[in-house]
Amino acid sequence: MKRTLPRSGAYDLDSYLPEYLWRQLVRRQGGDHFTSFLAIIAEKKLRQDADEERSEFYEDIMEPNHDCLYCGYHMTSAEESRRHIQSDCPDRPKWDHSCLFCGLEFPTELGLIIHTARWCKDKPKKK
């Protein structure tokens, strides 16, 4: 057991002993440490999920959102959203290609790509 502990001597046997015993158990069973560890994590997560209560906003968060990207109009289905964006939305750009950062519209995708790559002042800087 001493060979698996750090050489510096700054260790706490209470925290290393369970890990050591788990490793020996997995080795004796012929299992894989990684998959065994994932099984432990999944089991712990399952226990946590069963114990904790859902927040009051859980249902709202999990409900599908079909709001219009341009005007914010709320719709009940993805099909209704598709039809609205294609024909009814007053705020939809006239061209199919508009800059996500500054809102300029372009008749071609190439124009949009060149604008975004070189000229868009509102594009976030790369870090």
N, CA, C and O atoms as CSV, one atom per row, in Angstrom:
chain,resi,resn,atom,element,x,y,z
A,1,MET,N,N,0.820,-1.185,0.000
A,1,MET,CA,C,0.000,0.000,0.000
A,1,MET,C,C,0.864,1.249,0.000
A,1,MET,O,O,0.487,2.254,-0.602
A,2,LYS,N,N,1.993,1.212,0.647
A,2,LYS,CA,C,2.867,2.377,0.731
A,2,LYS,C,C,3.303,2.855,-0.647
A,2,LYS,O,O,3.507,4.054,-0.840
A,3,ARG,N,N,3.452,1.939,-1.617
A,3,ARG,CA,C,3.910,2.331,-2.950
A,3,ARG,C,C,2.889,3.175,-3.705
A,3,ARG,O,O,3.269,3.901,-4.623
A,4,THR,N,N,1.603,3.106,-3.352
A,4,THR,CA,C,0.593,3.873,-4.075
A,4,THR,C,C,0.385,5.253,-3.484
A,4,THR,O,O,-0.342,6.058,-4.067
A,5,LEU,N,N,0.997,5.558,-2.343
A,5,LEU,CA,C,0.845,6.862,-1.702
A,5,LEU,C,C,1.921,7.823,-2.186
A,5,LEU,O,O,2.954,7.379,-2.686
A,6,PRO,N,N,1.706,9.139,-2.048
A,6,PRO,CA,C,2.727,10.104,-2.461
A,6,PRO,C,C,4.018,9.925,-1.672
A,6,PRO,O,O,3.975,9.545,-0.502
A,7,ARG,N,N,5.158,10.191,-2.290
A,7,ARG,CA,C,6.456,10.013,-1.651
A,7,ARG,C,C,6.742,11.076,-0.604
A,7,ARG,O,O,7.569,10.863,0.282
A,8,SER,N,N,6.075,12.211,-0.691
A,8,SER,CA,C,6.377,13.309,0.228
A,8,SER,C,C,5.992,12.992,1.665
A,8,SER,O,O,6.502,13.624,2.589
A,9,GLY,N,N,5.118,12.041,1.869
A,9,GLY,CA,C,4.706,11.693,3.214
A,9,GLY,C,C,3.541,12.525,3.710
A,9,GLY,O,O,3.004,12.258,4.784
A,10,ALA,N,N,3.143,13.527,2.948
A,10,ALA,CA,C,2.021,14.379,3.335
A,10,ALA,C,C,0.727,13.752,2.827
A,10,ALA,O,O,0.165,14.194,1.825
A,11,TYR,N,N,0.267,12.738,3.513
A,11,TYR,CA,C,-0.964,12.083,3.103
A,11,TYR,C,C,-1.769,11.698,4.334
A,11,TYR,O,O,-1.249,11.598,5.446
A,12,ASP,N,N,-3.025,11.493,4.100
A,12,ASP,CA,C,-3.935,11.117,5.161
A,12,ASP,C,C,-4.472,9.729,4.825
A,12,ASP,O,O,-5.209,9.564,3.853
A,13,LEU,N,N,-4.108,8.745,5.620
A,13,LEU,CA,C,-4.509,7.371,5.319
A,13,LEU,C,C,-6.027,7.194,5.281
A,13,LEU,O,O,-6.536,6.331,4.566
A,14,ASP,N,N,-6.746,8.009,6.049
A,14,ASP,CA,C,-8.206,7.883,6.057
A,14,ASP,C,C,-8.800,8.172,4.676
A,14,ASP,O,O,-9.796,7.561,4.289
A,15,SER,N,N,-8.193,9.099,3.934
A,15,SER,CA,C,-8.734,9.424,2.607
A,15,SER,C,C,-8.191,8.497,1.524
A,15,SER,O,O,-8.865,8.280,0.517
A,16,TYR,N,N,-6.995,7.947,1.701
A,16,TYR,CA,C,-6.421,7.073,0.684
A,16,TYR,C,C,-6.851,5.615,0.832
A,16,TYR,O,O,-6.899,4.889,-0.161
A,17,LEU,N,N,-7.157,5.184,2.022
A,17,LEU,CA,C,-7.503,3.792,2.253
A,17,LEU,C,C,-8.744,3.344,1.466
A,17,LEU,O,O,-8.707,2.278,0.853
A,18,PRO,N,N,-9.845,4.117,1.458
A,18,PRO,CA,C,-10.999,3.689,0.658
A,18,PRO,C,C,-10.672,3.575,-0.834
A,18,PRO,O,O,-11.140,2.661,-1.512
A,19,GLU,N,N,-9.869,4.506,-1.331
A,19,GLU,CA,C,-9.491,4.445,-2.740
A,19,GLU,C,C,-8.640,3.202,-3.014
A,19,GLU,O,O,-8.842,2.510,-4.012
A,20,TYR,N,N,-7.702,2.931,-2.134
A,20,TYR,CA,C,-6.851,1.763,-2.284
A,20,TYR,C,C,-7.680,0.477,-2.279
A,20,TYR,O,O,-7.464,-0.406,-3.109
A,21,LEU,N,N,-8.611,0.373,-1.358
A,21,LEU,CA,C,-9.464,-0.821,-1.280
A,21,LEU,C,C,-10.342,-0.954,-2.528
A,21,LEU,O,O,-10.551,-2.059,-3.030
A,22,TRP,N,N,-10.853,0.174,-3.026
A,22,TRP,CA,C,-11.656,0.146,-4.249
A,22,TRP,C,C,-10.819,-0.329,-5.434
A,22,TRP,O,O,-11.274,-1.149,-6.231
A,23,ARG,N,N,-9.598,0.185,-5.549
A,23,ARG,CA,C,-8.718,-0.228,-6.654
A,23,ARG,C,C,-8.417,-1.731,-6.585
A,23,ARG,O,O,-8.419,-2.420,-7.605
A,24,GLN,N,N,-8.164,-2.220,-5.387
A,24,GLN,CA,C,-7.875,-3.653,-5.225
A,24,GLN,C,C,-9.100,-4.498,-5.581
A,24,GLN,O,O,-8.969,-5.551,-6.205
A,25,LEU,N,N,-10.295,-4.035,-5.184
A,25,LEU,CA,C,-11.521,-4.758,-5.496
A,25,LEU,C,C,-11.738,-4.829,-7.012
A,25,LEU,O,O,-12.067,-5.888,-7.547
A,26,VAL,N,N,-11.552,-3.705,-7.695
A,26,VAL,CA,C,-11.725,-3.675,-9.153
A,26,VAL,C,C,-10.689,-4.569,-9.826
A,26,VAL,O,O,-11.004,-5.282,-10.778
A,27,ARG,N,N,-9.457,-4.529,-9.333
A,27,ARG,CA,C,-8.394,-5.365,-9.916
A,27,ARG,C,C,-8.708,-6.849,-9.743
A,27,ARG,O,O,-8.529,-7.638,-10.671
A,28,ARG,N,N,-9.175,-7.226,-8.553
A,28,ARG,CA,C,-9.507,-8.638,-8.303
A,28,ARG,C,C,-10.677,-9.109,-9.158
A,28,ARG,O,O,-10.715,-10.264,-9.582
A,29,GLN,N,N,-11.625,-8.221,-9.409
A,29,GLN,CA,C,-12.785,-8.587,-10.223
A,29,GLN,C,C,-12.463,-8.574,-11.713
A,29,GLN,O,O,-13.265,-9.026,-12.531
A,30,GLY,N,N,-11.283,-8.054,-12.066
A,30,GLY,CA,C,-10.876,-8.008,-13.470
A,30,GLY,C,C,-11.544,-6.882,-14.239
A,30,GLY,O,O,-11.637,-6.930,-15.465
A,31,GLY,N,N,-12.007,-5.872,-13.522
A,31,GLY,CA,C,-12.702,-4.760,-14.165
A,31,GLY,C,C,-11.766,-3.635,-14.564
A,31,GLY,O,O,-10.552,-3.702,-14.368
A,32,ASP,N,N,-12.365,-2.609,-15.123
A,32,ASP,CA,C,-11.633,-1.428,-15.557
A,32,ASP,C,C,-11.894,-0.317,-14.538
A,32,ASP,O,O,-13.040,-0.090,-14.151
A,33,HIS,N,N,-10.838,0.374,-14.103
A,33,HIS,CA,C,-11.002,1.433,-13.116
A,33,HIS,C,C,-11.899,2.558,-13.636
A,33,HIS,O,O,-12.733,3.086,-12.899
A,34,PHE,N,N,-11.723,2.918,-14.899
A,34,PHE,CA,C,-12.487,4.031,-15.454
A,34,PHE,C,C,-13.982,3.737,-15.469
A,34,PHE,O,O,-14.778,4.549,-14.996
A,35,THR,N,N,-14.368,2.591,-16.003
A,35,THR,CA,C,-15.800,2.270,-16.066
A,35,THR,C,C,-16.380,2.056,-14.675
A,35,THR,O,O,-17.542,2.380,-14.431
A,36,SER,N,N,-15.587,1.517,-13.769
A,36,SER,CA,C,-16.047,1.351,-12.391
A,36,SER,C,C,-16.271,2.705,-11.731
A,36,SER,O,O,-17.239,2.890,-10.992
A,37,PHE,N,N,-15.380,3.642,-11.998
A,37,PHE,CA,C,-15.523,4.987,-11.443
A,37,PHE,C,C,-16.755,5.682,-12.018
A,37,PHE,O,O,-17.477,6.362,-11.289
A,38,LEU,N,N,-17.001,5.520,-13.312
A,38,LEU,CA,C,-18.209,6.102,-13.920
A,38,LEU,C,C,-19.472,5.515,-13.311
A,38,LEU,O,O,-20.458,6.228,-13.125
A,39,ALA,N,N,-19.453,4.236,-12.999
A,39,ALA,CA,C,-20.613,3.600,-12.361
A,39,ALA,C,C,-20.857,4.195,-10.979
A,39,ALA,O,O,-22.006,4.401,-10.586
A,40,ILE,N,N,-19.785,4.472,-10.242
A,40,ILE,CA,C,-19.924,5.083,-8.916
A,40,ILE,C,C,-20.513,6.482,-9.043
A,40,ILE,O,O,-21.400,6.853,-8.274
A,41,ILE,N,N,-20.027,7.259,-10.004
A,41,ILE,CA,C,-20.545,8.616,-10.213
A,41,ILE,C,C,-22.022,8.570,-10.575
A,41,ILE,O,O,-22.811,9.352,-10.045
A,42,ALA,N,N,-22.407,7.664,-11.469
A,42,ALA,CA,C,-23.806,7.556,-11.874
A,42,ALA,C,C,-24.701,7.176,-10.697
A,42,ALA,O,O,-25.812,7.690,-10.564
A,43,GLU,N,N,-24.218,6.283,-9.854
A,43,GLU,CA,C,-24.993,5.864,-8.681
A,43,GLU,C,C,-25.183,7.024,-7.712
A,43,GLU,O,O,-26.281,7.219,-7.190
A,44,LYS,N,N,-24.123,7.796,-7.467
A,44,LYS,CA,C,-24.216,8.956,-6.575
A,44,LYS,C,C,-25.168,10.002,-7.144
A,44,LYS,O,O,-25.965,10.586,-6.408
A,45,LYS,N,N,-25.087,10.240,-8.452
A,45,LYS,CA,C,-25.959,11.228,-9.106
A,45,LYS,C,C,-27.411,10.791,-9.020
A,45,LYS,O,O,-28.295,11.618,-8.800
A,46,LEU,N,N,-27.666,9.502,-9.190
A,46,LEU,CA,C,-29.023,8.977,-9.103
A,46,LEU,C,C,-29.591,9.192,-7.708
A,46,LEU,O,O,-30.763,9.538,-7.561
A,47,ARG,N,N,-28.774,8.993,-6.692
A,47,ARG,CA,C,-29.230,9.231,-5.312
A,47,ARG,C,C,-29.519,10.702,-5.076
A,47,ARG,O,O,-30.506,11.041,-4.423
A,48,GLN,N,N,-28.666,11.587,-5.600
A,48,GLN,CA,C,-28.876,13.027,-5.423
A,48,GLN,C,C,-30.155,13.475,-6.117
A,48,GLN,O,O,-30.936,14.237,-5.546
A,49,ASP,N,N,-30.377,13.007,-7.353
A,49,ASP,CA,C,-31.561,13.409,-8.111
A,49,ASP,C,C,-32.837,12.946,-7.432
A,49,ASP,O,O,-33.844,13.653,-7.467
A,50,ALA,N,N,-32.812,11.781,-6.818
A,50,ALA,CA,C,-34.005,11.271,-6.147
A,50,ALA,C,C,-34.310,12.079,-4.896
A,50,ALA,O,O,-35.475,12.243,-4.534
A,51,ASP,N,N,-33.279,12.584,-4.231
A,51,ASP,CA,C,-33.469,13.306,-2.980
A,51,ASP,C,C,-33.860,14.776,-3.173
A,51,ASP,O,O,-34.658,15.306,-2.401
A,52,GLU,N,N,-33.318,15.425,-4.174
A,52,GLU,CA,C,-33.561,16.860,-4.300
A,52,GLU,C,C,-34.900,17.152,-4.970
A,52,GLU,O,O,-35.360,16.407,-5.835
A,53,GLU,N,N,-35.505,18.247,-4.549
A,53,GLU,CA,C,-36.788,18.654,-5.109
A,53,GLU,C,C,-36.544,19.531,-6.327
A,53,GLU,O,O,-35.517,20.201,-6.436
A,54,ARG,N,N,-37.490,19.514,-7.224
A,54,ARG,CA,C,-37.373,20.359,-8.404
A,54,ARG,C,C,-37.806,21.773,-8.062
A,54,ARG,O,O,-38.681,21.984,-7.222
A,55,SER,N,N,-37.179,22.744,-8.728
A,55,SER,CA,C,-37.519,24.134,-8.457
A,55,SER,C,C,-38.883,24.468,-9.055
A,55,SER,O,O,-39.438,23.704,-9.845
A,56,GLU,N,N,-39.400,25.608,-8.666
A,56,GLU,CA,C,-40.714,26.021,-9.161
A,56,GLU,C,C,-40.675,26.354,-10.659
A,56,GLU,O,O,-41.721,26.377,-11.309
A,57,PHE,N,N,-39.487,26.611,-11.211
A,57,PHE,CA,C,-39.356,26.972,-12.616
A,57,PHE,C,C,-39.004,25.777,-13.505
A,57,PHE,O,O,-38.815,25.948,-14.710
A,58,TYR,N,N,-38.913,24.580,-12.938
A,58,TYR,CA,C,-38.476,23.402,-13.686
A,58,TYR,C,C,-39.361,23.140,-14.905
A,58,TYR,O,O,-38.853,22.893,-15.999
A,59,GLU,N,N,-40.666,23.193,-14.724
A,59,GLU,CA,C,-41.590,22.913,-15.831
A,59,GLU,C,C,-41.434,23.949,-16.941
A,59,GLU,O,O,-41.471,23.599,-18.120
A,60,ASP,N,N,-41.259,25.225,-16.575
A,60,ASP,CA,C,-41.092,26.273,-17.588
A,60,ASP,C,C,-39.793,26.101,-18.360
A,60,ASP,O,O,-39.744,26.326,-19.569
A,61,ILE,N,N,-38.743,25.700,-17.655
A,61,ILE,CA,C,-37.441,25.527,-18.303
A,61,ILE,C,C,-37.470,24.338,-19.264
A,61,ILE,O,O,-36.891,24.403,-20.348
A,62,MET,N,N,-38.135,23.264,-18.873
A,62,MET,CA,C,-38.143,22.050,-19.682
A,62,MET,C,C,-39.132,22.112,-20.846
A,62,MET,O,O,-39.081,21.267,-21.739
A,63,GLU,N,N,-40.027,23.095,-20.850
A,63,GLU,CA,C,-41.009,23.231,-21.924
A,63,GLU,C,C,-40.321,23.732,-23.191
A,63,GLU,O,O,-39.495,24.642,-23.117
A,64,PRO,N,N,-40.644,23.155,-24.359
A,64,PRO,CA,C,-40.014,23.611,-25.605
A,64,PRO,C,C,-40.351,25.076,-25.881
A,64,PRO,O,O,-41.466,25.529,-25.622
A,65,ASN,N,N,-39.379,25.800,-26.405
A,65,ASN,CA,C,-39.546,27.216,-26.675
A,65,ASN,C,C,-39.645,27.421,-28.184
A,65,ASN,O,O,-38.730,27.063,-28.926
A,66,HIS,N,N,-40.754,27.997,-28.631
A,66,HIS,CA,C,-40.958,28.223,-30.069
A,66,HIS,C,C,-41.149,29.705,-30.359
A,66,HIS,O,O,-41.939,30.063,-31.233
A,67,ASP,N,N,-40.441,30.571,-29.643
A,67,ASP,CA,C,-40.552,32.011,-29.889
A,67,ASP,C,C,-39.814,32.370,-31.173
A,67,ASP,O,O,-38.828,31.734,-31.544
A,68,CYS,N,N,-40.319,33.407,-31.843
A,68,CYS,CA,C,-39.675,33.896,-33.067
A,68,CYS,C,C,-38.330,34.523,-32.720
A,68,CYS,O,O,-38.219,35.268,-31.746
A,69,LEU,N,N,-37.315,34.223,-33.515
A,69,LEU,CA,C,-35.976,34.759,-33.284
A,69,LEU,C,C,-35.902,36.256,-33.525
A,69,LEU,O,O,-35.059,36.935,-32.938
A,70,TYR,N,N,-36.772,36.781,-34.382
A,70,TYR,CA,C,-36.680,38.170,-34.791
A,70,TYR,C,C,-37.614,39.092,-34.011
A,70,TYR,O,O,-37.190,40.156,-33.560
A,71,CYS,N,N,-38.883,38.698,-33.846
A,71,CYS,CA,C,-39.845,39.595,-33.188
A,71,CYS,C,C,-40.262,39.124,-31.802
A,71,CYS,O,O,-40.872,39.892,-31.058
A,72,GLY,N,N,-39.952,37.887,-31.435
A,72,GLY,CA,C,-40.270,37.384,-30.113
A,72,GLY,C,C,-41.682,36.856,-29.960
A,72,GLY,O,O,-42.094,36.534,-28.845
A,73,TYR,N,N,-42.435,36.757,-31.041
A,73,TYR,CA,C,-43.811,36.272,-30.992
A,73,TYR,C,C,-43.813,34.822,-30.512
A,73,TYR,O,O,-43.047,33.997,-31.010
A,74,HIS,N,N,-44.688,34.511,-29.529
A,74,HIS,CA,C,-44.731,33.161,-28.960
A,74,HIS,C,C,-45.654,32.272,-29.781
A,74,HIS,O,O,-46.779,32.654,-30.099
A,75,MET,N,N,-45.165,31.076,-30.121
A,75,MET,CA,C,-45.952,30.101,-30.868
A,75,MET,C,C,-45.972,28.786,-30.116
A,75,MET,O,O,-45.145,28.555,-29.234
A,76,THR,N,N,-46.918,27.922,-30.464
A,76,THR,CA,C,-47.102,26.679,-29.714
A,76,THR,C,C,-46.380,25.482,-30.307
A,76,THR,O,O,-46.224,24.470,-29.624
A,77,SER,N,N,-45.930,25.563,-31.569
A,77,SER,CA,C,-45.268,24.413,-32.179
A,77,SER,C,C,-44.127,24.862,-33.083
A,77,SER,O,O,-44.056,26.022,-33.489
A,78,ALA,N,N,-43.247,23.935,-33.387
A,78,ALA,CA,C,-42.119,24.224,-34.270
A,78,ALA,C,C,-42.607,24.508,-35.685
A,78,ALA,O,O,-42.038,25.351,-36.379
A,79,GLU,N,N,-43.646,23.819,-36.114
A,79,GLU,CA,C,-44.200,24.047,-37.458
A,79,GLU,C,C,-44.787,25.454,-37.567
A,79,GLU,O,O,-44.583,26.137,-38.571
A,80,GLU,N,N,-45.507,25.882,-36.551
A,80,GLU,CA,C,-46.068,27.230,-36.548
A,80,GLU,C,C,-44.948,28.270,-36.557
A,80,GLU,O,O,-45.057,29.302,-37.219
A,81,SER,N,N,-43.873,27.994,-35.821
A,81,SER,CA,C,-42.726,28.894,-35.799
A,81,SER,C,C,-42.073,28.979,-37.177
A,81,SER,O,O,-41.712,30.067,-37.625
A,82,ARG,N,N,-41.920,27.848,-37.845
A,82,ARG,CA,C,-41.329,27.833,-39.188
A,82,ARG,C,C,-42.162,28.658,-40.166
A,82,ARG,O,O,-41.625,29.459,-40.930
A,83,ARG,N,N,-43.487,28.453,-40.134
A,83,ARG,CA,C,-44.375,29.210,-41.039
A,83,ARG,C,C,-44.329,30.705,-40.741
A,83,ARG,O,O,-44.309,31.524,-41.660
A,84,HIS,N,N,-44.313,31.061,-39.463
A,84,HIS,CA,C,-44.278,32.471,-39.076
A,84,HIS,C,C,-43.009,33.137,-39.593
A,84,HIS,O,O,-43.065,34.221,-40.175
A,85,ILE,N,N,-41.856,32.485,-39.378
A,85,ILE,CA,C,-40.586,33.085,-39.796
A,85,ILE,C,C,-40.503,33.196,-41.312
A,85,ILE,O,O,-39.963,34.176,-41.827
A,86,GLN,N,N,-41.026,32.214,-42.036
A,86,GLN,CA,C,-40.932,32.240,-43.496
A,86,GLN,C,C,-41.861,33.260,-44.145
A,86,GLN,O,O,-41.522,33.807,-45.195
A,87,SER,N,N,-43.019,33.531,-43.553
A,87,SER,CA,C,-43.958,34.399,-44.270
A,87,SER,C,C,-44.532,35.561,-43.456
A,87,SER,O,O,-44.745,36.632,-44.024
A,88,ASP,N,N,-44.787,35.404,-42.176
A,88,ASP,CA,C,-45.547,36.407,-41.434
A,88,ASP,C,C,-44.723,37.399,-40.621
A,88,ASP,O,O,-45.226,38.472,-40.288
A,89,CYS,N,N,-43.490,37.082,-40.295
A,89,CYS,CA,C,-42.715,37.892,-39.361
A,89,CYS,C,C,-42.370,39.262,-39.963
A,89,CYS,O,O,-41.717,39.331,-41.004
A,90,PRO,N,N,-42.807,40.356,-39.310
A,90,PRO,CA,C,-42.504,41.686,-39.842
A,90,PRO,C,C,-41.048,42.103,-39.622
A,90,PRO,O,O,-40.544,42.967,-40.339
A,91,ASP,N,N,-40.373,41.507,-38.650
A,91,ASP,CA,C,-39.005,41.908,-38.340
A,91,ASP,C,C,-37.952,41.040,-39.005
A,91,ASP,O,O,-36.756,41.255,-38.805
A,92,ARG,N,N,-38.383,40.056,-39.798
A,92,ARG,CA,C,-37.430,39.179,-40.480
A,92,ARG,C,C,-36.623,39.979,-41.491
A,92,ARG,O,O,-37.183,40.819,-42.196
A,93,PRO,N,N,-35.309,39.733,-41.578
A,93,PRO,CA,C,-34.489,40.456,-42.553
A,93,PRO,C,C,-34.966,40.200,-43.985
A,93,PRO,O,O,-35.463,39.119,-44.301
A,94,LYS,N,N,-34.805,41.215,-44.849
A,94,LYS,CA,C,-35.231,41.073,-46.244
A,94,LYS,C,C,-34.357,40.065,-46.982
A,94,LYS,O,O,-34.845,39.317,-47.829
A,95,TRP,N,N,-33.085,40.045,-46.665
A,95,TRP,CA,C,-32.171,39.104,-47.284
A,95,TRP,C,C,-32.052,37.875,-46.402
A,95,TRP,O,O,-32.364,37.915,-45.212
A,96,ASP,N,N,-31.601,36.791,-46.995
A,96,ASP,CA,C,-31.434,35.557,-46.227
A,96,ASP,C,C,-30.174,35.569,-45.370
A,96,ASP,O,O,-30.037,34.742,-44.468
A,97,HIS,N,N,-29.260,36.483,-45.633
A,97,HIS,CA,C,-27.978,36.494,-44.942
A,97,HIS,C,C,-27.814,37.813,-44.192
A,97,HIS,O,O,-27.615,38.863,-44.803
A,98,SER,N,N,-27.900,37.750,-42.866
A,98,SER,CA,C,-27.696,38.953,-42.061
A,98,SER,C,C,-26.652,38.664,-40.991
A,98,SER,O,O,-26.530,37.540,-40.505
A,99,CYS,N,N,-25.899,39.706,-40.634
A,99,CYS,CA,C,-24.839,39.575,-39.644
A,99,CYS,C,C,-25.463,39.420,-38.261
A,99,CYS,O,O,-26.329,40.201,-37.868
A,100,LEU,N,N,-25.018,38.415,-37.535
A,100,LEU,CA,C,-25.532,38.176,-36.188
A,100,LEU,C,C,-25.083,39.242,-35.203
A,100,LEU,O,O,-25.732,39.447,-34.177
A,101,PHE,N,N,-23.984,39.923,-35.498
A,101,PHE,CA,C,-23.400,40.859,-34.552
A,101,PHE,C,C,-23.929,42.284,-34.732
A,101,PHE,O,O,-24.263,42.941,-33.746
A,102,CYS,N,N,-24.010,42.770,-35.966
A,102,CYS,CA,C,-24.425,44.161,-36.161
A,102,CYS,C,C,-25.778,44.296,-36.864
A,102,CYS,O,O,-26.362,45.379,-36.858
A,103,GLY,N,N,-26.285,43.223,-37.465
A,103,GLY,CA,C,-27.600,43.256,-38.086
A,103,GLY,C,C,-27.617,43.644,-39.560
A,103,GLY,O,O,-28.689,43.659,-40.164
A,104,LEU,N,N,-26.484,43.956,-40.154
A,104,LEU,CA,C,-26.463,44.292,-41.585
A,104,LEU,C,C,-26.910,43.094,-42.412
A,104,LEU,O,O,-26.646,41.944,-42.059
A,105,GLU,N,N,-27.597,43.385,-43.530
A,105,GLU,CA,C,-28.119,42.317,-44.377
A,105,GLU,C,C,-27.350,42.266,-45.688
A,105,GLU,O,O,-26.927,43.292,-46.220
A,106,PHE,N,N,-27.177,41.040,-46.203
A,106,PHE,CA,C,-26.408,40.836,-47.426
A,106,PHE,C,C,-27.171,39.912,-48.367
A,106,PHE,O,O,-27.816,38.965,-47.915
A,107,PRO,N,N,-27.106,40.177,-49.682
A,107,PRO,CA,C,-27.831,39.333,-50.636
A,107,PRO,C,C,-27.193,37.965,-50.850
A,107,PRO,O,O,-27.861,37.032,-51.295
A,108,THR,N,N,-25.905,37.841,-50.537
A,108,THR,CA,C,-25.232,36.556,-50.737
A,108,THR,C,C,-24.514,36.129,-49.461
A,108,THR,O,O,-24.186,36.950,-48.604
A,109,GLU,N,N,-24.282,34.836,-49.363
A,109,GLU,CA,C,-23.556,34.311,-48.206
A,109,GLU,C,C,-22.100,34.764,-48.236
A,109,GLU,O,O,-21.509,35.022,-47.187
A,110,LEU,N,N,-21.522,34.863,-49.421
A,110,LEU,CA,C,-20.136,35.308,-49.543
A,110,LEU,C,C,-19.978,36.729,-49.009
A,110,LEU,O,O,-19.001,37.029,-48.323
A,111,GLY,N,N,-20.934,37.602,-49.318
A,111,GLY,CA,C,-20.887,38.964,-48.791
A,111,GLY,C,C,-20.906,38.980,-47.274
A,111,GLY,O,O,-20.178,39.749,-46.646
A,112,LEU,N,N,-21.737,38.132,-46.689
A,112,LEU,CA,C,-21.812,38.035,-45.229
A,112,LEU,C,C,-20.501,37.514,-44.647
A,112,LEU,O,O,-20.023,38.026,-43.635
A,113,ILE,N,N,-19.914,36.493,-45.285
A,113,ILE,CA,C,-18.659,35.920,-44.791
A,113,ILE,C,C,-17.539,36.957,-44.821
A,113,ILE,O,O,-16.775,37.076,-43.863
A,114,ILE,N,N,-17.439,37.707,-45.920
A,114,ILE,CA,C,-16.394,38.733,-46.032
A,114,ILE,C,C,-16.611,39.822,-44.987
A,114,ILE,O,O,-15.662,40.269,-44.343
A,115,HIS,N,N,-17.866,40.249,-44.821
A,115,HIS,CA,C,-18.178,41.276,-43.828
A,115,HIS,C,C,-17.795,40.806,-42.430
A,115,HIS,O,O,-17.153,41.539,-41.678
A,116,THR,N,N,-18.188,39.586,-42.084
A,116,THR,CA,C,-17.921,39.066,-40.745
A,116,THR,C,C,-16.422,38.900,-40.511
A,116,THR,O,O,-15.930,39.183,-39.418
A,117,ALA,N,N,-15.708,38.450,-41.513
A,117,ALA,CA,C,-14.276,38.196,-41.349
A,117,ALA,C,C,-13.459,39.489,-41.274
A,117,ALA,O,O,-12.476,39.554,-40.536
A,118,ARG,N,N,-13.858,40.523,-42.034
A,118,ARG,CA,C,-12.992,41.702,-42.143
A,118,ARG,C,C,-13.561,42.985,-41.560
A,118,ARG,O,O,-12.830,43.750,-40.931
A,119,TRP,N,N,-14.850,43.237,-41.756
A,119,TRP,CA,C,-15.350,44.584,-41.535
A,119,TRP,C,C,-16.280,44.771,-40.336
A,119,TRP,O,O,-16.499,45.906,-39.913
A,120,CYS,N,N,-16.815,43.727,-39.797
A,120,CYS,CA,C,-17.802,43.882,-38.727
A,120,CYS,C,C,-17.146,44.423,-37.449
A,120,CYS,O,O,-16.263,43.792,-36.867
A,121,LYS,N,N,-17.599,45.597,-37.036
A,121,LYS,CA,C,-17.022,46.250,-35.850
A,121,LYS,C,C,-17.615,45.699,-34.545
A,121,LYS,O,O,-16.997,45.812,-33.487
A,122,ASP,N,N,-18.825,45.099,-34.626
A,122,ASP,CA,C,-19.490,44.609,-33.425
A,122,ASP,C,C,-19.131,43.169,-33.071
A,122,ASP,O,O,-19.552,42.654,-32.036
A,123,LYS,N,N,-18.349,42.524,-33.937
A,123,LYS,CA,C,-17.951,41.135,-33.695
A,123,LYS,C,C,-17.023,41.077,-32.481
A,123,LYS,O,O,-16.090,41.873,-32.376
A,124,PRO,N,N,-17.275,40.133,-31.558
A,124,PRO,CA,C,-16.394,40.025,-30.381
A,124,PRO,C,C,-14.965,39.645,-30.801
A,124,PRO,O,O,-14.751,38.868,-31.731
A,125,LYS,N,N,-14.027,40.210,-30.093
A,125,LYS,CA,C,-12.611,39.947,-30.390
A,125,LYS,C,C,-12.226,38.561,-29.875
A,125,LYS,O,O,-12.701,38.116,-28.830
A,126,LYS,N,N,-11.355,37.888,-30.630
A,126,LYS,CA,C,-10.839,36.580,-30.197
A,126,LYS,C,C,-9.827,36.816,-29.092
A,126,LYS,O,O,-9.049,37.769,-29.126
A,127,LYS,N,N,-9.857,35.928,-28.114
A,127,LYS,CA,C,-8.927,36.084,-26.982
A,127,LYS,C,C,-7.650,35.344,-27.226
A,127,LYS,O,O,-6.754,35.364,-26.382
